[in-house]
C-alpha cells in the first residue's frame, strides 16, 4: 500500500473593502534567557509586554481598531481556539478590550510563542461582518555559560529506498555547555500528524500540542520511543515523516534544569515515489461568490499516470481561509473520491483542498 498527498487552493475575490493591519509591541520580539542566574531580558514580569493591534481599510490612514465598526477583538495563543482572558499572566484593556498585556515570562522552556489577534469588522456600507486575523511572533534565546540545547541526528541517514534498508534511527543528545548530559534525562517522541486534536484518543500529548501524535513502541513501526534513540521501520514512513523529540532534565527542581527541550528529524521514503497533480476544470478563482469546478487527483509514478480508473482510495480535506480544518465539511470533515465537485458554498474567501491517495 502506497500513499501520497496533494493540495489545491481556490480564492473567492469579492468587490468589497479590504482590511490590513499589524500588531505593535512595546518590547523587542526576542527575549534573552540566562540559565546561569535564571534571568530574562527583558523581564516581562517587571517590564510588561504590551501588544496593541491596528486595523485599516485599504486606501485610508485612519486606525479603525477603536471605531464602532469593530465589533469584536479576541486574542489567542498560537493555533489555540480558546480566547485569552484577563487572568494569570494576561490582562486585556482598551475600549474594545483589544490591548493585550503579558505580565509573566510565558516562554519559559519554550523556543518561542505566537499571538493571534482576530478582529471582527462590520462594513457600514453592506452590513457584512469581516473577520481579519493578525499575528505576531516572539522567540526565546538562551545565552550564558550554561547553554542547554537538544540535538537530534540521524546517524544511519534518513532515506528509506526499496527494501535495501529495514530500519533507521534518530538519536537525541541533550548538550549542556560543552558536554552531553546523561543524568536523569527523560525522553519521549511524537510524529507529526495533522489529525491530532486536543483529545487524548487521537494521540494528543500536552508536551507536544496539537498536530503531533505521541508515540509508543509499536511492532514493525517504532521502538525506543521513551529513550534517547528511536528506531524507525520503513513501514512507518509513507512519503515522508517528521519526528519530534522532547527531553526533560530532572536533575533538580530548579527551573534551570527542570525544563523541556525539543528538536526534530525528518525521514523520507523513496521506495514508491508517487506524485499527485490536481487538475481543475474551473481554474482556481471564483468571482463575487460565483463559480464552480471539479478537482481531479491525477497520480504519477516514474513519469506515468497510474490509477486512471480511480481504483485507489482518495480522501479530501478542506482547510478554510485561516488555515484550519473545516470539520463540518463533508462526512466528519472529509469527502471521498478521485474527483471532487467544488461550489461557492465550499469557498469562503479562500479554501485549500488536500487529498490523500492510498493505492
Phi and psi in degrees as a GROMACS rama.xvg file:
@    title "Ramachandran Plot"
@    xaxis  label "Phi"
@    yaxis  label "Psi"
@TYPE xy
-111.918  152.802  UNK-2
-135.454  140.975  UNK-3
-145.94  163.787  UNK-4
-143.128  157.288  UNK-5
-150.736  170.886  UNK-6
-148.684  158.076  UNK-7
-145.555  133.628  UNK-8
-112.275  133.442  UNK-9
-118.712  134.836  UNK-10
-115.753  134.89  UNK-11
-104.428  105.023  UNK-12
-83.4587  125.972  UNK-13
-118.41  144.586  UNK-14
-81.0495  68.9893  UNK-15
-133.147  173.044  UNK-16
-65.7431  153.635  UNK-17
-116.062  134.771  UNK-18
-104.237  152.138  UNK-19
-145.06  167.287  UNK-20
175.969  -175.116  UNK-21
-159.004  167.315  UNK-22
-111.652  121.141  UNK-23
-89.5005  143.153  UNK-24
-124.992  136.903  UNK-25
-81.2591  -11.205  UNK-26
-126.489  164.355  UNK-27
-62.8398  154.612  UNK-28
-88.3017  10.8814  UNK-29
-124.599  129.194  UNK-30
-112.24  126.847  UNK-31
-90.5776  135.478  UNK-32
-122.115  128.59  UNK-33
-108.186  107.897  UNK-34
-70.9707  -15.794  UNK-35
-64.3406  -38.5087  UNK-36
-125.404  9.97138  UNK-37
56.9305  47.8566  UNK-38
-119.748  155.185  UNK-39
-118.216  147.024  UNK-40
-141.331  115.713  UNK-41
-72.1937  153.777  UNK-42
-90.5417  109.863  UNK-43
-70.0059  -12.2916  UNK-44
-76.8736  -31.0796  UNK-45
-101.134  -34.3896  UNK-46
-116.392  88.7446  UNK-47
-59.7223  141.963  UNK-48
-82.0092  126.777  UNK-49
-119.457  122.092  UNK-50
-112.306  124.738  UNK-51
-125.608  116.316  UNK-52
-82.3435  153.502  UNK-53
-129.903  144.937  UNK-54
-133.695  132.291  UNK-55
-131.527  146.67  UNK-56
-86.6059  129.515  UNK-57
-52.0052  130.987  UNK-58
95.7768  -2.9514  UNK-59
-122.552  167.263  UNK-60
-120.17  9.41246  UNK-61
-94.8123  125.295  UNK-62
-72.0064  121.316  UNK-63
-93.6771  1.34746  UNK-64
-60.5883  -31.141  UNK-65
-102.588  8.80453  UNK-66
-79.982  166.673  UNK-67
-66.753  -22.024  UNK-68
-67.6847  -25.2462  UNK-69
-83.336  113.439  UNK-70
-99.4426  -15.4991  UNK-71
-160.039  140.231  UNK-72
-135.191  122.471  UNK-73
-130.256  144.071  UNK-74
-110.93  144.078  UNK-75
-137.495  156.977  UNK-76
-98.9066  119.831  UNK-77
55.8665  -131.206  UNK-78
-93.766  9.96309  UNK-79
-60.9639  146.513  UNK-80
-99.4552  3.51475  UNK-81
-98.6263  119.389  UNK-82
-70.218  146.613  UNK-83
-71.8993  139.132  UNK-84
-120.428  168.699  UNK-85
-77.0944  91.4669  UNK-86
-164.666  155.404  UNK-87
59.2739  -120.051  UNK-88
-86.499  5.39094  UNK-89
-129.025  149.251  UNK-90
-144.75  148.164  UNK-91
-114.666  141.582  UNK-92
-149.225  179.6  UNK-93
95.5988  164.885  UNK-94
-61.4268  -27.4407  UNK-95
-111.529  16.271  UNK-96
51.2401  39.5276  UNK-97
-95.5606  -12.8702  UNK-98
-94.4334  123.363  UNK-99
-102.816  125.211  UNK-100
-111.564  126.3  UNK-101
-102.121  118.553  UNK-102
-107.208  6.73061  UNK-103
-139.991  164.804  UNK-104
-83.1263  75.8987  UNK-105
-73.3529  -9.17921  UNK-106
-90.0489  9.36872  UNK-107
-54.7811  122.006  UNK-108
79.2704  1.56719  UNK-109
-114.46  149.844  UNK-110
-75.6112  -18.4624  UNK-111
177.957  179.49  UNK-112
-151.701  144.347  UNK-113
-114.66  139.103  UNK-114
-116.68  135.421  UNK-115
-120.738  125.712  UNK-116
-109.692  120.073  UNK-117
-108.541  116.274  UNK-118
-108.291  132.625  UNK-119
-106.078  121.299  UNK-120
-118.735  129.997  UNK-121
-99.4487  115.76  UNK-122
-67.5936  114.491  UNK-123
-65.0763  -23.2285  UNK-124
-83.0728  -28.1888  UNK-125
-115.014  -17.7696  UNK-126
77.9235  3.94483  UNK-127
-85.8055  143.071  UNK-128
-93.9441  133.694  UNK-129
-118.116  130.362  UNK-130
-98.1966  126.939  UNK-131
-127.707  113.607  UNK-132
-91.1794  145.323  UNK-133
-127.998  147.646  UNK-134
-133.517  153.662  UNK-135
-145.715  140.834  UNK-136
-119.562  142.989  UNK-137
-126.154  146.58  UNK-138
-123.224  151.56  UNK-139
-112.746  124.546  UNK-140
-115.539  129.118  UNK-141
-93.0073  130.435  UNK-142
-132.078  -176.188  UNK-143
94.7991  170.769  UNK-144
-69.7282  -19.5692  UNK-145
-99.1512  35.2865  UNK-146
-58.3632  133.074  UNK-147
-121.947  135.461  UNK-148
-150.098  141.774  UNK-149
-97.6349  129.988  UNK-150
-122.339  121.334  UNK-151
-107.574  127.023  UNK-152
-122.827  165.399  UNK-153
-120.623  85.7465  UNK-154
-60.1012  -25.8853  UNK-155
-105.464  14.1377  UNK-156
95.4563  178.149  UNK-157
-133.052  19.8802  UNK-158
-121.335  124.672  UNK-159
-94.7407  134.205  UNK-160
-138.739  120.98  UNK-161
49.403  -132.582  UNK-162
-108.865  18.2701  UNK-163
-68.6981  -34.2029  UNK-164
-125.431  125.651  UNK-165
-88.7377  -39.2992  UNK-166
-141.113  154.354  UNK-167
-134.537  165.093  UNK-168
-127.801  154.469  UNK-169
-123.086  126.541  UNK-170
-115.681  129.6  UNK-171
-107.627  135.948  UNK-172
-130.655  129.95  UNK-173
-95.5278  104.864  UNK-174
-88.5544  127.44  UNK-175
-119.897  104.574  UNK-176
69.5706  -122.249  UNK-177
-104.367  11.0767  UNK-178
-135.609  160.377  UNK-179
-86.2139  127.807  UNK-180
-85.9189  118.198  UNK-181
-117.62  8.01713  UNK-182
-99.4288  120.621  UNK-183
53.9273  42.9879  UNK-184
-107.124  128.284  UNK-185
-108.551  151.51  UNK-186
-132.396  150.522  UNK-187
-152.635  157.345  UNK-188
-124.805  152.409  UNK-189
-138.262  157.5  UNK-190
-115.077  133.721  UNK-191
-61.8479  123.977  UNK-192
-151.432  107.302  UNK-193
-65.2747  -12.6071  UNK-194
-81.4569  -8.38558  UNK-195
-79.9457  120.783  UNK-196
-108.58  -158.463  UNK-197
-79.4763  4.47308  UNK-198
-91.7811  135.24  UNK-199
-64.7081  -23.7353  UNK-200
-68.2577  -18.2825  UNK-201
-93.6568  2.26941  UNK-202
95.6265  12.427  UNK-203
-66.8319  140.612  UNK-204
-139.04  128.971  UNK-205
-61.4917  -24.3534  UNK-206
-71.3904  -23.0635  UNK-207
-106.087  -30.6438  UNK-208
84.6135  -177.745  UNK-209
-67.7362  151.286  UNK-210
86.8606  1.44024  UNK-211
-132.416  128.849  UNK-212
-100.348  117.651  UNK-213
-64.9202  134.032  UNK-214
-98.9281  149.832  UNK-215
-131.759  157.41  UNK-216
-54.41  127.874  UNK-217
-135.022  123.25  UNK-218
-54.8939  128.423  UNK-219
79.907  1.25535  UNK-220
-128.541  -58.0829  UNK-221
-142.894  144.318  UNK-222
-138.462  156.961  UNK-223
77.0796  27.4047  UNK-224
-72.346  -9.00449  UNK-225
-116.482  21.2615  UNK-226
-124.501  178.514  UNK-227
-73.8966  -18.8421  UNK-228
-124.209  120.294  UNK-229
-103.171  135.817  UNK-230
-100.583  127.869  UNK-231
-116.669  128.584  UNK-232
-90.831  154.611  UNK-233
-57.0651  -34.5227  UNK-234
-65.4487  -16.3203  UNK-235
-85.7084  -8.44186  UNK-236
-117.155  112.358  UNK-237
-111.151  107.973  UNK-238
71.1986  -70.0369  UNK-239
-155.113  159.937  UNK-240
-149.965  140.539  UNK-241
-113.487  124.372  UNK-242
-111.035  135.244  UNK-243
-115.753  136.485  UNK-244
-108.54  138.143  UNK-245
-117.083  123.751  UNK-246
-113.883  139.877  UNK-247
-131.455  126.845  UNK-248
-96.8852  119.428  UNK-249
-112.364  29.0301  UNK-250
-59.7945  -33.1159  UNK-251
-143.171  155.781  UNK-252
-78.4486  -7.60617  UNK-253
-63.4401  140.539  UNK-254
-64.692  -17.8393  UNK-255
-63.5282  -35.4192  UNK-256
-100.433  -41.2322  UNK-257
-79.4195  60.3544  UNK-258
-123.82  163.768  UNK-259
-109.205  140.122  UNK-260
-131.303  146.091  UNK-261
-132.507  149.695  UNK-262
-158.502  162.37  UNK-263
-127.087  162.182  UNK-264
-140.582  141.171  UNK-265
-113.086  135.79  UNK-266
-119.531  146.469  UNK-267
-124.744  139.699  UNK-268
-107.343  111.09  UNK-269
-100.832  12.1144  UNK-270
-70.6161  -43.205  UNK-271
-130.474  72.6531  UNK-272
-69.7782  105.175  UNK-273
-114.97  130.594  UNK-274
-113.307  136.316  UNK-275
-107.536  124.858  UNK-276
-109.72  127.213  UNK-277
-100.669  120.764  UNK-278
-98.0595  153.175  UNK-279
-133.916  125.165  UNK-280
-73.6096  -20.8083  UNK-281
-116.843  22.54  UNK-282
72.877  -159.729  UNK-283
-124.449  18.0818  UNK-284
-135.247  127.456  UNK-285
-100.517  155.081  UNK-286
-125.245  122.63  UNK-287
52.5803  42.1066  UNK-288
73.9266  15.1049  UNK-289
-119.289  134.993  UNK-290
147.616  160.155  UNK-291
-158.663  157.785  UNK-292
-158.993  162.583  UNK-293
-119.579  121.186  UNK-294
-93.5094  137.379  UNK-295
-127.443  128.87  UNK-296
-88.6148  114.215  UNK-297
-108.707  120.286  UNK-298
-99.5555  133.556  UNK-299
-121.678  145.299  UNK-300
-141.616  123.848  UNK-301
55.6373  36.8281  UNK-302
82.6043  -0.533112  UNK-303
-115.134  141.324  UNK-304
-72.2646  135.039  UNK-305
-121.224  155.336  UNK-306
59.2776  44.4242  UNK-307
-65.2269  -22.8282  UNK-308
-82.3199  -9.61725  UNK-309
72.7384  36.6969  UNK-310
-74.0414  -29.4261  UNK-311
-68.2661  176.897  UNK-312
-101.4  124.275  UNK-313
-119.104  121.084  UNK-314
-117.322  121.773  UNK-315
-102.542  139.256  UNK-316
-128.706  141.491  UNK-317
-108.665  131.398  UNK-318
-106.906  132.227  UNK-319
-80.7036  -173.407  UNK-320
-62.5691  -22.1507  UNK-321
-93.763  3.64604  UNK-322
83.5515  14.0197  UNK-323
-101.469  148.113  UNK-324
-68.3029  131.52  UNK-325
-85.3437  96.496  UNK-326
-74.9423  -12.1431  UNK-327
-94.0379  0.0118564  UNK-328
-86.8865  131.236  UNK-329
68.6774  -147.025  UNK-330
-99.6892  110.619  UNK-331
55.8372  36.2744  UNK-332
84.6302  15.6305  UNK-333
-150.206  159.658  UNK-334
-132.369  155.349  UNK-335
-114.39  153.804  UNK-336
127.47  153.416  UNK-337
-67.8721  -30.3204  UNK-338
-113.864  155.345  UNK-339
-138.798  123.951  UNK-340
-88.0638  128.259  UNK-341
-122.927  127.624  UNK-342
-119.809  -178.326  UNK-343
-63.6406  -28.1487  UNK-344
-65.2083  -19.5819  UNK-345
-89.6675  -10.8183  UNK-346
-125.182  106.306  UNK-347
-105.955  97.529  UNK-348
71.6667  -54.6751  UNK-349
-157.665  141.981  UNK-350
-147.893  140.239  UNK-351
-115.792  127.803  UNK-352
-108.322  118.326  UNK-353
-106.4  135.959  UNK-354
-120.966  138.072  UNK-355
-115.847  123.573  UNK-356
-108.5  132.867  UNK-357
-116.122  115.552  UNK-358
